[in-house]
């Protein structure tokens, strides 16, 4: 069934090489009675800096998107929430337009405000180290959500470093839920593996709607060999012994968290390596990520937008010479290789979008989220994902 609807998506013919291998309210735990306990559907992360010059929220079509997670607000060392970009958020009135004009046009759409981020959560372990501090911050987070007209809260803490911090995280989520009530959304941008939370992930599920799992960045500068940034399944004979989306999801399921609490993350960016051999079309070869990426980047980072704008990809699947595309059937992921510059790039494309949606359906997950829509090119990845999600 899946292959039929994916084939109907008008895939273009392209020179692709395939490597075939074997494969303060009275709170209660979120339940089906809660307003927002239904499936997540399609979630997009929208960083405020993308709303400055990439995404025009007043013109963007949100018809088939269920949730926008707008990021980031941060929390200072005194426990006060603040915008990470007041010029865009407040002066440009992006938040106002999002929660008024946009939601009026798309009444089904729900908006969530994210607090933290990779760099913006570095102080969380310190400011969330006592019950009084946690209660105070939780109330201020809820007040900020309400003041700006959002429908919920996302916490992006990367990551608790020990059992005490993991326990405090659970207390924070409990306090936020107490303040916002059960009819608002509460999610976390979750670690790739549930063990990051030292056994407390099952506690979190009592208070949050979904774990938005960051199932990407599985390979990078820390690896000796070229790999896949976000493989659906672990590649065969992989010298990095890297993780995969499937391993990530199963870590949560094995901890007793139900599938309808889990959202699969999809990356709209790729990772390049400069490799020493062209064997295996550049995959699984010794190399370094200290190589040219998109303009201005020397760490091998390529957004999908940059791959298209720099004409490495001249269409959704067609490459410019001398680049060629390889489909890795074991990992359900594509890669690009230039035999002259010896650059190998792991990324996502329209085929891998459909594979991930098929996985979401097979596993009965709550939905799919993407980081992030500002890295797309003319909605090519987003529309591929939406088509496969809504036509199965």
Protein Blocks (a to p, Z undefined) as FASTA:
>chain_A
ZZmmmmmnopacddddddddddddddddddfkbmklpcfkjaddddfklmmmmmcfklpc
cklpcbdcdddddddfkopacdfblklmmmnommmmmmmmmmmmmmmbccdddeeijklm
mmmmmmmmcfklmmmmmmmmmmmmmmnopabdcddddddfbfklmmmmmmmmmmmmmmno
jmbccdddddfbfklnnoplmmmmmmmmbdcdddehkbcfkbmbdcdfbbfbdcehiakl
pacfklmmmmmmmnopafklcccdddfbdcddddfbfghnhpapacdfbbcddehiaghp
acfklmmmnomambfkbccdfbdcdddfklopacdddfklopacddddfklmmmmmmmmm
mnopabdcdddfklpgehlmmmmmmmmmmmZZ
